Amino acid sequence: MRRVAFVFGWIALALAVVLILLGISTWPPGGLMFASPFVFLIPGVFLALLGTLLLALGSRRPPSDLPGSDSE
């Protein structure tokens, strides 16, 4: 289950980067006049947060693998 969370975390982060770059590239030079940047930026930020959470959950080691634990 940790591996699935880890993989989905990286997928979410990759999609977040693409969406955020699309939002930045659609930003008009005269300032924000249309909502198109927010169509890309808001889901991009949400996916970045979700991906970070999934990576944290997927890469966490079980307590028995931590250094200093006496599991033997």
C-alpha positions in Angstrom: 0.0 0.0 0.0 2.9 2.3 0.7 4.3 1.8 -2.8 0.9 2.7 -4.3 0.8 5.9 -2.3 4.4 6.7 -3.3 3.7 6.2 -7.0 0.5 8.1 -6.9 2.3 10.9 -5.0 4.8 11.3 -7.8 2.1 11.2 -10.5 0.2 13.9 -8.6 3.3 16.0 -8.3 4.1 15.7 -12.0 0.6 16.7 -13.0 0.8 19.6 -10.5 3.9 20.9 -12.2 2.3 20.7 -15.6 -0.8 22.5 -14.4 1.1 25.2 -12.6 3.4 25.8 -15.7 0.2 26.0 -17.9 -1.2 28.6 -15.4 1.9 30.6 -15.5 2.1 30.5 -19.3 -1.5 31.7 -19.7 -1.0 34.7 -17.3 -1.6 37.8 -19.4 1.2 40.4 -19.5 -1.1 43.3 -18.5 -2.3 41.6 -15.3 -5.1 39.2 -14.5 -8.1 39.9 -16.7 -9.4 36.4 -17.4 -9.9 33.4 -15.1 -7.9 30.9 -17.3 -4.8 31.0 -15.1 -6.8 30.1 -12.1 -8.4 27.1 -14.0 -4.9 25.6 -14.1 -3.3 27.0 -10.9 -6.0 26.0 -8.3 -6.0 22.3 -9.3 -2.2 22.4 -9.6 -1.8 23.6 -6.1 -4.4 21.0 -4.8 -2.5 18.2 -6.6 0.8 19.4 -5.2 -0.5 19.3 -1.7 -2.1 15.8 -2.3 1.1 14.5 -3.9 3.2 15.8 -1.0 0.9 14.1 1.5 1.0 10.8 -0.5 4.7 10.9 -0.7 5.0 11.5 3.0 2.7 8.5 3.7 4.3 6.3 1.1 7.9 6.9 2.1 7.4 6.6 5.9 9.2 3.6 7.3 7.5 1.3 9.7 8.6 1.7 13.4 10.5 -1.6 13.4 12.9 -0.3 10.6 13.8 2.9 12.4 17.4 3.1 13.7 17.8 2.4 17.4 14.7 0.1 17.6 15.3 -3.2 19.4 13.1 -5.5 17.4 15.4 -8.5 17.9 
